[in-house]
Amino acid sequence: MRILDFFRNNRKTSASTAKDRLQIIVAQERMTRNGPDYLPMMKEELLLVVRKYIQVPDGAVTVKLDKDDDCEVLELNIMLPEQAEAE
């Protein structure tokens, strides 16, 4: 029977790809909705501080809060341009 499986069309349809992408977006929204209220404000303030020294786009700062059993980890990522010009 494995030989017949080889000839079947195993490609993902665009509908299933769209469904997978939507599930990822919904999961991300749920994570931010259950997060602390200060995270969006913290993200904006960090972006302002970084912009004092180098120009970065609006989406350059990502903040993620992970919760383990008794520990919370705040992960901060800032995408810097390849060549930052010093003033």
MMTF fields as JSON, N, C-alpha, C and O atoms, coordinates in Angstrom:
{
  "mmtfVersion": "1.0.0",
  "mmtfProducer": "UNKNOWN",
  "numBonds": 347,
  "numAtoms": 348,
  "numGroups": 87,
  "numChains": 1,
  "numModels": 1,
  "chainsPerModel": [1],
  "groupsPerChain": [87],
  "chainIdList": ["A"],
  "bondAtomList": [4, 2, 8, 6, 12, 10, 16, 14, 20, 18, 24, 22, 28, 26, 32, 30, 36, 34, 40, 38, 44, 42, 48, 46, 52, 50, 56, 54, 60, 58, 64, 62, 68, 66, 72, 70, 76, 74, 80, 78, 84, 82, 88, 86, 92, 90, 96, 94, 100, 98, 104, 102, 108, 106, 112, 110, 116, 114, 120, 118, 124, 122, 128, 126, 132, 130, 136, 134, 140, 138, 144, 142, 148, 146, 152, 150, 156, 154, 160, 158, 164, 162, 168, 166, 172, 170, 176, 174, 180, 178, 184, 182, 188, 186, 192, 190, 196, 194, 200, 198, 204, 202, 208, 206, 212, 210, 216, 214, 220, 218, 224, 222, 228, 226, 232, 230, 236, 234, 240, 238, 244, 242, 248, 246, 252, 250, 256, 254, 260, 258, 264, 262, 268, 266, 272, 270, 276, 274, 280, 278, 284, 282, 288, 286, 292, 290, 296, 294, 300, 298, 304, 302, 308, 306, 312, 310, 316, 314, 320, 318, 324, 322, 328, 326, 332, 330, 336, 334, 340, 338, 344, 342],
  "bondOrderList": [1, 1, 1, 1, 1, 1, 1, 1, 1, 1, 1, 1, 1, 1, 1, 1, 1, 1, 1, 1, 1, 1, 1, 1, 1, 1, 1, 1, 1, 1, 1, 1, 1, 1, 1, 1, 1, 1, 1, 1, 1, 1, 1, 1, 1, 1, 1, 1, 1, 1, 1, 1, 1, 1, 1, 1, 1, 1, 1, 1, 1, 1, 1, 1, 1, 1, 1, 1, 1, 1, 1, 1, 1, 1, 1, 1, 1, 1, 1, 1, 1, 1, 1, 1, 1, 1],
  "groupList": [{"groupName": "MET", "atomNameList": ["N", "CA", "C", "O"], "elementList": ["N", "C", "C", "O"], "formalChargeList": [0, 0, 0, 0], "bondAtomList": [1, 0, 2, 1, 3, 2], "bondOrderList": [1, 1, 2], "singleLetterCode": "M", "chemCompType": "L-PEPTIDE LINKING"}, {"groupName": "ARG", "atomNameList": ["N", "CA", "C", "O"], "elementList": ["N", "C", "C", "O"], "formalChargeList": [0, 0, 0, 0], "bondAtomList": [1, 0, 2, 1, 3, 2], "bondOrderList": [1, 1, 2], "singleLetterCode": "R", "chemCompType": "L-PEPTIDE LINKING"}, {"groupName": "ILE", "atomNameList": ["N", "CA", "C", "O"], "elementList": ["N", "C", "C", "O"], "formalChargeList": [0, 0, 0, 0], "bondAtomList": [1, 0, 2, 1, 3, 2], "bondOrderList": [1, 1, 2], "singleLetterCode": "I", "chemCompType": "L-PEPTIDE LINKING"}, {"groupName": "LEU", "atomNameList": ["N", "CA", "C", "O"], "elementList": ["N", "C", "C", "O"], "formalChargeList": [0, 0, 0, 0], "bondAtomList": [1, 0, 2, 1, 3, 2], "bondOrderList": [1, 1, 2], "singleLetterCode": "L", "chemCompType": "L-PEPTIDE LINKING"}, {"groupName": "ASP", "atomNameList": ["N", "CA", "C", "O"], "elementList": ["N", "C", "C", "O"], "formalChargeList": [0, 0, 0, 0], "bondAtomList": [1, 0, 2, 1, 3, 2], "bondOrderList": [1, 1, 2], "singleLetterCode": "D", "chemCompType": "L-PEPTIDE LINKING"}, {"groupName": "PHE", "atomNameList": ["N", "CA", "C", "O"], "elementList": ["N", "C", "C", "O"], "formalChargeList": [0, 0, 0, 0], "bondAtomList": [1, 0, 2, 1, 3, 2], "bondOrderList": [1, 1, 2], "singleLetterCode": "F", "chemCompType": "L-PEPTIDE LINKING"}, {"groupName": "ASN", "atomNameList": ["N", "CA", "C", "O"], "elementList": ["N", "C", "C", "O"], "formalChargeList": [0, 0, 0, 0], "bondAtomList": [1, 0, 2, 1, 3, 2], "bondOrderList": [1, 1, 2], "singleLetterCode": "N", "chemCompType": "L-PEPTIDE LINKING"}, {"groupName": "LYS", "atomNameList": ["N", "CA", "C", "O"], "elementList": ["N", "C", "C", "O"], "formalChargeList": [0, 0, 0, 0], "bondAtomList": [1, 0, 2, 1, 3, 2], "bondOrderList": [1, 1, 2], "singleLetterCode": "K", "chemCompType": "L-PEPTIDE LINKING"}, {"groupName": "THR", "atomNameList": ["N", "CA", "C", "O"], "elementList": ["N", "C", "C", "O"], "formalChargeList": [0, 0, 0, 0], "bondAtomList": [1, 0, 2, 1, 3, 2], "bondOrderList": [1, 1, 2], "singleLetterCode": "T", "chemCompType": "L-PEPTIDE LINKING"}, {"groupName": "SER", "atomNameList": ["N", "CA", "C", "O"], "elementList": ["N", "C", "C", "O"], "formalChargeList": [0, 0, 0, 0], "bondAtomList": [1, 0, 2, 1, 3, 2], "bondOrderList": [1, 1, 2], "singleLetterCode": "S", "chemCompType": "L-PEPTIDE LINKING"}, {"groupName": "ALA", "atomNameList": ["N", "CA", "C", "O"], "elementList": ["N", "C", "C", "O"], "formalChargeList": [0, 0, 0, 0], "bondAtomList": [1, 0, 2, 1, 3, 2], "bondOrderList": [1, 1, 2], "singleLetterCode": "A", "chemCompType": "L-PEPTIDE LINKING"}, {"groupName": "GLN", "atomNameList": ["N", "CA", "C", "O"], "elementList": ["N", "C", "C", "O"], "formalChargeList": [0, 0, 0, 0], "bondAtomList": [1, 0, 2, 1, 3, 2], "bondOrderList": [1, 1, 2], "singleLetterCode": "Q", "chemCompType": "L-PEPTIDE LINKING"}, {"groupName": "VAL", "atomNameList": ["N", "CA", "C", "O"], "elementList": ["N", "C", "C", "O"], "formalChargeList": [0, 0, 0, 0], "bondAtomList": [1, 0, 2, 1, 3, 2], "bondOrderList": [1, 1, 2], "singleLetterCode": "V", "chemCompType": "L-PEPTIDE LINKING"}, {"groupName": "GLU", "atomNameList": ["N", "CA", "C", "O"], "elementList": ["N", "C", "C", "O"], "formalChargeList": [0, 0, 0, 0], "bondAtomList": [1, 0, 2, 1, 3, 2], "bondOrderList": [1, 1, 2], "singleLetterCode": "E", "chemCompType": "L-PEPTIDE LINKING"}, {"groupName": "GLY", "atomNameList": ["N", "CA", "C", "O"], "elementList": ["N", "C", "C", "O"], "formalChargeList": [0, 0, 0, 0], "bondAtomList": [1, 0, 2, 1, 3, 2], "bondOrderList": [1, 1, 2], "singleLetterCode": "G", "chemCompType": "PEPTIDE LINKING"}, {"groupName": "PRO", "atomNameList": ["N", "CA", "C", "O"], "elementList": ["N", "C", "C", "O"], "formalChargeList": [0, 0, 0, 0], "bondAtomList": [1, 0, 2, 1, 3, 2], "bondOrderList": [1, 1, 2], "singleLetterCode": "P", "chemCompType": "L-PEPTIDE LINKING"}, {"groupName": "TYR", "atomNameList": ["N", "CA", "C", "O"], "elementList": ["N", "C", "C", "O"], "formalChargeList": [0, 0, 0, 0], "bondAtomList": [1, 0, 2, 1, 3, 2], "bondOrderList": [1, 1, 2], "singleLetterCode": "Y", "chemCompType": "L-PEPTIDE LINKING"}, {"groupName": "CYS", "atomNameList": ["N", "CA", "C", "O"], "elementList": ["N", "C", "C", "O"], "formalChargeList": [0, 0, 0, 0], "bondAtomList": [1, 0, 2, 1, 3, 2], "bondOrderList": [1, 1, 2], "singleLetterCode": "C", "chemCompType": "L-PEPTIDE LINKING"}],
  "groupTypeList": [0, 1, 2, 3, 4, 5, 5, 1, 6, 6, 1, 7, 8, 9, 10, 9, 8, 10, 7, 4, 1, 3, 11, 2, 2, 12, 10, 11, 13, 1, 0, 8, 1, 6, 14, 15, 4, 16, 3, 15, 0, 0, 7, 13, 13, 3, 3, 3, 12, 12, 1, 7, 16, 2, 11, 12, 15, 4, 14, 10, 12, 8, 12, 7, 3, 4, 7, 4, 4, 4, 17, 13, 12, 3, 13, 3, 6, 2, 0, 3, 15, 13, 11, 10, 13, 10, 13],
  "groupIdList": [1, 2, 3, 4, 5, 6, 7, 8, 9, 10, 11, 12, 13, 14, 15, 16, 17, 18, 19, 20, 21, 22, 23, 24, 25, 26, 27, 28, 29, 30, 31, 32, 33, 34, 35, 36, 37, 38, 39, 40, 41, 42, 43, 44, 45, 46, 47, 48, 49, 50, 51, 52, 53, 54, 55, 56, 57, 58, 59, 60, 61, 62, 63, 64, 65, 66, 67, 68, 69, 70, 71, 72, 73, 74, 75, 76, 77, 78, 79, 80, 81, 82, 83, 84, 85, 86, 87],
  "secStructList": [7, 2, 2, 2, 2, 2, 2, 1, 7, 7, 7, 7, 7, 2, 2, 2, 2, 2, 2, 2, 2, 2, 2, 2, 2, 2, 2, 2, 2, 2, 2, 2, 2, 6, 1, 7, 6, 2, 2, 2, 2, 2, 2, 2, 2, 2, 2, 2, 2, 2, 2, 6, 6, 1, 7, 7, 7, 4, 4, 4, 3, 3, 3, 3, 3, 3, 3, 7, 1, 1, 7, 3, 3, 3, 3, 3, 3, 3, 7, 7, 7, 1, 1, 7, 7, 7, 7],
  "xCoordList": [0.807, 0.0, 0.857, 0.389, 2.064, 2.936, 3.228, 3.434, 3.248, 3.525, 2.398, 2.656, 1.166, 0.043, 0.053, -0.368, 0.525, 0.62, 1.579, 1.413, 2.566, 3.545, 2.888, 3.298, 1.882, 1.243, 0.1, -0.423, -0.277, -1.342, -0.826, 0.371, -1.722, -1.381, -1.313, -2.349, -0.128, 0.058, 0.289, 0.711, 0.022, 0.229, -0.815, -1.961, -0.387, -1.324, -2.133, -1.599, -3.394, -4.231, -4.028, -3.518, -4.422, -4.271, -5.169, -4.841, -6.277, -7.174, -6.52, -6.634, -5.843, -5.2, -4.009, -3.733, -3.299, -2.198, -2.736, -2.161, -3.837, -4.454, -4.941, -4.823, -5.483, -5.958, -4.791, -4.906, -3.67, -2.485, -1.984, -1.644, -1.939, -1.48, -2.424, -1.98, -3.711, -4.693, -4.567, -4.701, -4.313, -4.132, -2.916, -2.946, -1.866, -0.67, -0.992, -0.589, -1.717, -2.081, -2.975, -2.785, -3.942, -4.844, -4.073, -4.331, -3.132, -2.32, -1.496, -1.371, -0.929, -0.145, -1.025, -0.615, -2.225, -3.145, -3.554, -3.657, -3.783, -4.151, -3.019, -3.257, -1.781, -0.633, -0.515, -0.24, -0.719, -0.589, -1.771, -1.62, -2.947, -4.125, -3.999, -4.462, -3.377, -3.227, -1.976, -1.731, -1.19, 0.045, -0.229, -1.347, 0.777, 0.626, 0.316, 0.688, -0.367, -0.767, 0.423, 0.332, 1.522, 2.651, 3.544, 4.388, 3.391, 4.285, 4.222, 5.284, 3.065, 3.063, 3.725, 4.438, 3.491, 4.105, 5.618, 6.374, 6.062, 7.481, 8.147, 9.251, 7.478, 8.013, 8.208, 9.247, 7.239, 7.341, 8.452, 9.188, 8.573, 9.623, 11.01, 11.939, 11.155, 12.442, 12.799, 13.96, 11.81, 12.045, 12.503, 13.374, 11.932, 12.355, 13.795, 14.556, 14.169, 15.543, 16.532, 17.579, 16.219, 17.113, 17.25, 18.336, 16.162, 16.19, 17.007, 17.326, 17.348, 18.248, 19.633, 20.375, 19.975, 21.326, 21.386, 22.334, 20.398, 20.359, 18.915, 17.981, 18.747, 17.412, 17.0, 17.683, 15.892, 15.361, 13.882, 13.225, 13.342, 11.915, 11.018, 11.488, 9.724, 8.761, 8.717, 8.582, 8.823, 8.73, 10.041, 10.172, 11.02, 12.349, 12.401, 13.296, 11.477, 11.489, 10.37, 9.21, 10.718, 9.71, 9.902, 11.021, 8.792, 8.804, 7.94, 6.82, 8.471, 7.752, 7.863, 8.948, 6.77, 6.746, 6.413, 5.33, 7.334, 7.121, 6.945, 7.644, 6.009, 5.752, 6.049, 5.519, 6.889, 7.106, 6.347, 5.522, 6.611, 5.874, 5.914, 4.869, 7.091, 7.21, 8.119, 8.625, 8.323, 9.267, 8.684, 8.071, 8.883, 8.492, 9.746, 10.624, 9.828, 10.993, 10.526, 9.642, 11.119, 10.822, 11.924, 13.089, 11.543, 12.513, 12.347, 11.24, 13.447, 13.443, 14.39, 15.562, 13.9, 14.729, 14.647, 13.557, 15.798, 15.867, 16.678, 17.858, 16.044, 16.753, 17.434, 16.779, 18.752, 19.525, 19.93, 20.118, 20.067, 20.551, 21.977, 22.704, 22.378, 23.699, 24.82, 25.773, 24.721, 25.744, 25.095, 24.482, 25.235, 24.674, 25.674, 26.857, 25.188, 26.066, 26.203, 25.203, 27.401, 27.657, 27.561, 27.99, 27.004, 26.857, 28.071, 28.135],
  "yCoordList": [-1.198, 0.0, 1.271, 2.312, 1.22, 2.382, 2.893, 4.09, 2.004, 2.404, 3.299, 4.265, 2.988, 3.819, 5.18, 6.168, 5.255, 6.533, 7.477, 8.695, 6.941, 7.762, 8.572, 9.7, 8.009, 8.661, 9.598, 10.334, 9.573, 10.463, 11.884, 12.114, 12.815, 14.23, 14.611, 14.696, 14.838, 15.162, 16.655, 17.057, 17.467, 18.906, 19.498, 19.053, 20.513, 21.229, 22.181, 22.816, 22.273, 23.222, 24.615, 24.77, 25.608, 26.973, 27.204, 28.011, 26.511, 26.652, 26.128, 26.749, 25.001, 24.467, 25.331, 25.484, 25.898, 26.808, 28.064, 28.531, 28.611, 29.787, 29.473, 30.307, 28.284, 27.874, 27.805, 28.271, 27.229, 27.146, 28.536, 28.783, 29.432, 30.804, 31.527, 32.25, 31.332, 31.965, 31.449, 32.22, 30.157, 29.596, 30.209, 30.441, 30.467, 31.1, 32.519, 32.938, 33.258, 34.638, 34.67, 35.508, 33.77, 33.721, 33.372, 33.941, 32.442, 32.076, 33.259, 33.473, 34.032, 35.202, 36.256, 36.879, 36.459, 37.425, 37.013, 37.857, 35.733, 35.254, 35.466, 35.805, 35.269, 35.467, 36.926, 37.214, 37.858, 39.277, 39.752, 40.645, 39.167, 39.576, 39.189, 39.919, 38.047, 37.577, 38.135, 37.86, 38.906, 39.461, 40.685, 41.199, 41.144, 42.346, 43.578, 43.646, 44.544, 45.759, 46.652, 47.456, 46.529, 47.43, 47.051, 47.855, 45.865, 45.434, 46.315, 46.655, 46.706, 47.581, 48.932, 49.453, 49.502, 50.776, 50.616, 51.492, 49.514, 49.25, 49.13, 49.633, 48.47, 48.298, 49.652, 49.883, 50.537, 51.861, 52.694, 53.389, 52.628, 53.386, 52.866, 53.654, 51.56, 50.997, 51.429, 51.715, 51.475, 51.92, 53.379, 53.736, 54.209, 55.609, 55.735, 56.559, 54.922, 54.961, 54.51, 55.134, 53.449, 52.955, 54.003, 54.183, 54.697, 55.723, 56.95, 57.758, 57.111, 58.207, 57.992, 58.948, 56.739, 56.409, 55.947, 56.279, 55.192, 54.732, 54.708, 54.583, 54.829, 54.804, 53.352, 52.633, 52.942, 51.594, 51.702, 52.658, 50.75, 50.792, 50.485, 50.031, 50.741, 50.544, 49.104, 48.881, 48.134, 46.734, 46.137, 44.914, 46.97, 46.475, 45.878, 45.085, 46.234, 45.741, 44.731, 45.021, 43.54, 42.548, 42.169, 41.947, 42.099, 41.76, 40.517, 40.448, 39.542, 38.283, 37.896, 37.958, 37.507, 37.082, 35.604, 35.198, 34.794, 33.357, 33.034, 33.576, 32.151, 31.751, 30.27, 29.445, 29.937, 28.555, 28.344, 29.175, 27.274, 26.967, 28.115, 28.651, 28.488, 29.537, 30.668, 31.436, 30.769, 31.75, 32.415, 31.756, 33.714, 34.448, 34.994, 35.532, 34.853, 35.316, 36.347, 36.074, 37.522, 38.583, 38.584, 38.839, 38.295, 38.235, 39.488, 39.817, 40.178, 41.413, 41.258, 40.93, 41.486, 41.422, 42.75, 43.275, 43.291, 44.527, 44.242, 43.902, 44.379, 44.171, 45.474, 46.465, 45.452, 46.633, 46.572, 45.487, 47.751, 47.738, 47.199, 47.25, 46.681, 46.06, 47.051, 46.71, 48.252, 49.249, 50.449, 51.283, 50.526, 51.662, 52.818, 52.645, 53.99, 55.151, 55.813, 56.114, 56.032, 56.723, 58.217, 58.721, 58.919, 60.381, 61.08, 62.309],
  "zCoordList": [0.0, 0.0, 0.0, -0.463, 0.492, 0.512, -0.9, -1.096, -1.867, -3.247, -3.766, -4.484, -3.411, -3.841, -3.163, -3.766, -1.921, -1.219, -1.92, -1.845, -2.59, -3.291, -4.403, -4.674, -5.043, -6.178, -5.773, -6.609, -4.533, -4.076, -3.972, -3.798, -4.078, -3.977, -2.498, -1.838, -1.976, -0.562, -0.338, 0.746, -1.335, -1.19, -0.258, -0.21, 0.478, 1.324, 0.46, -0.45, 0.745, 0.019, 0.593, 1.703, -0.153, 0.34, 1.557, 2.426, 1.617, 2.773, 4.045, 5.102, 3.953, 5.156, 5.561, 6.751, 4.584, 4.909, 5.593, 6.576, 5.078, 5.69, 7.102, 8.0, 7.3, 8.63, 9.607, 10.74, 9.182, 10.042, 10.421, 11.578, 9.458, 9.731, 10.683, 11.575, 10.495, 11.372, 12.802, 13.752, 12.96, 14.294, 14.99, 16.198, 14.246, 14.818, 15.266, 16.351, 14.432, 14.78, 16.017, 16.899, 16.085, 17.24, 18.512, 19.572, 18.407, 19.581, 20.061, 21.267, 19.137, 19.528, 20.188, 21.167, 19.663, 20.252, 21.665, 22.554, 21.869, 23.206, 24.191, 25.35, 23.738, 24.628, 25.043, 26.208, 24.105, 24.449, 25.279, 26.113, 25.065, 25.819, 27.287, 28.163, 27.562, 28.937, 29.608, 30.782, 28.882, 29.44, 30.292, 30.311, 30.986, 31.819, 30.97, 29.798, 31.572, 30.862, 30.514, 29.587, 31.229, 31.021, 29.842, 29.445, 29.272, 28.194, 26.947, 26.425, 26.438, 25.263, 25.53, 24.673, 26.718, 27.068, 27.213, 26.794, 27.799, 27.956, 26.589, 26.382, 25.673, 24.326, 23.646, 23.028, 23.749, 23.137, 23.778, 23.077, 25.089, 25.769, 25.4, 25.221, 25.287, 24.876, 23.46, 23.165, 22.599, 21.231, 21.201, 20.408, 22.043, 22.122, 22.612, 22.104, 23.593, 24.115, 23.046, 22.874, 22.337, 21.289, 20.191, 19.639, 19.868, 18.817, 19.192, 18.32, 20.445, 20.827, 20.231, 20.003, 19.981, 19.527, 18.077, 17.365, 17.631, 16.238, 15.753, 16.545, 14.439, 13.854, 13.577, 12.848, 14.159, 13.962, 13.598, 14.009, 12.841, 12.488, 13.688, 14.731, 13.519, 14.611, 15.106, 16.309, 14.227, 14.63, 15.087, 15.143, 15.417, 15.773, 17.172, 17.463, 18.033, 19.41, 19.592, 19.299, 20.077, 20.432, 21.889, 22.351, 22.596, 24.015, 24.194, 23.687, 24.92, 25.133, 26.602, 27.18, 27.195, 28.586, 28.632, 28.212, 29.139, 29.287, 30.762, 31.619, 31.043, 32.421, 32.569, 31.825, 33.523, 33.915, 35.223, 35.599, 35.895, 37.122, 38.129, 38.499, 38.566, 39.573, 39.113, 39.931, 37.809, 37.283, 36.035, 35.195, 35.928, 34.727, 34.075, 34.75, 32.753, 32.007, 30.99, 30.177, 31.039, 30.091, 29.036, 29.341, 27.792, 26.697, 25.848, 25.42, 25.61, 24.842, 23.665, 23.853, 22.461, 21.264, 20.534, 20.309, 20.166, 19.395, 18.143, 18.223, 16.992, 15.738, 15.348, 15.026, 15.384, 15.035, 13.569, 13.018, 12.928, 11.55, 11.492, 12.484, 10.328, 10.213, 10.508, 11.209, 9.992, 10.253, 10.902, 10.234, 12.204, 12.944, 12.874, 13.165, 12.487, 12.384, 13.748, 14.401, 14.164, 15.433, 15.206, 14.169, 16.163, 16.035, 16.576, 16.557]
}
